[in-house]
Amino acid sequence: MKTLTLSALLCAMMALTRAAALPDAEDGPGTEGSAVQEESHVVKRATVCPNDWTPFNGRCYLFVQQPMIWALAERNCHSLGGNLASVQNSKESGVIQAVMTLSNTQNQIVAWLGGSDAQQEGHWFWSDGTPFHFGQWCPGQPDNAGGRQNCVVFNFRDAKCWDDAACDVQYPSICVREE
């Protein structure tokens, strides 16, 4: 009985969704030969970031103060519905800096981003799958010091630039998810 009720409810929702998405096919009197502007009946659901997340440009950011190695930080971001943050431009970098500043009393704290070249040295990728076209590397970085620096940290040194670091070091992190 529950399956039948669920199936009927699902069919009704699908029919209503299709009906709402179709333009009104009826023309009223006096519309012949005149331009009729179609009106969309599709209702977009308002999206917002979850509590404690900061919105910017369709994405939500969260500073996680708990230090973790890169892989655990990525897994933690997954459990929250996102990834370690990718950075696409300087405005986004500024937003992440502001999120970190608002979330802790320390102005200078290093944190994980979602960048890695662990699969192939020198070929950086973002864990959320976005292209890695923007970088804010510190002078001389990335340098893969010791042959084991494959993950990106944010807010390095006074310049608050990026560095490559060993992925097994524990740092706080920045998560990102879509609104």
Stockholm file with secondary structure:
# STOCKHOLM 1.0

chainA/1-179         MKTLTLSALLCAMMALTRAAALPDAEDGPGTEGSAVQEESHVVKRATVCPNDWTPFNGRCYLFVQQPMIWALAERNCHSLGGNLASVQNSKESGVIQAVMTLSNTQNQIVAWLGGSDAQQEGHWFWSDGTPFHFGQWCPGQPDNAGGRQNCVVFNFRDAKCWDDAACDVQYPSICVREE
#=GR chainA/1-179 SS CHHHHHHHHHHHHHHHHHHHHSCCCCCCTTCTTSCCCCCCCCCCCCCCCCTTCEEETTEEEEEEEEEECHHHHHHHHHHTTSEECCCCSHHHHHHHHHHHHHHCSCSCCCEEEEEECSSSTTCCEETTSCCCCCCCBCTTCCCCGGGCCCEEEEEETTTTEEEEECTTSCEEEEEEEEC
#=GC SS_cons         CHHHHHHHHHHHHHHHHHHHHSCCCCCCTTCTTSCCCCCCCCCCCCCCCCTTCEEETTEEEEEEEEEECHHHHHHHHHHTTSEECCCCSHHHHHHHHHHHHHHCSCSCCCEEEEEECSSSTTCCEETTSCCCCCCCBCTTCCCCGGGCCCEEEEEETTTTEEEEECTTSCEEEEEEEEC
//
